[in-house]
Amino acid sequence: MAKFDGQMPVYLQIIDNLKADIVTGKLKSGDKLPSVRELSEKLMVNPNTLQRVFMELEREGIVYSQRGIGNFVSEAPDLINTLKTTQAEKYALRFNGKMKGLGITKSEAISLIDKKWEE
């Protein structure tokens, strides 16, 4: 069973996971994605949730659908770099918010990152 945190909606977590799979190369340009049914069974989520995931990814230009065949990772040449930058910025914003919430200064956060980067 897939584990989802309560921090954000499940469909957004699935989108983030699929984007991470594309950025890391687990999914490559032109790869066929699992069907809504397959993925909903694997992740144990409602098929409507997966339909929403695919619609959002298609709206963003990350996937395209071929009627009756399935959903595929976009073959746009700059997709990976753009996606990597966008995801990194999103993670940085989350990190910044968490650090500020803890009262950590920018220099302390940078020092922490430097220290943990090598571990």
Beta strands, then each sheet from edge to edge (+ up, - down):
strand 1: 63-66
strand 2: 70-73
sheet 1: 1+ 2-
end
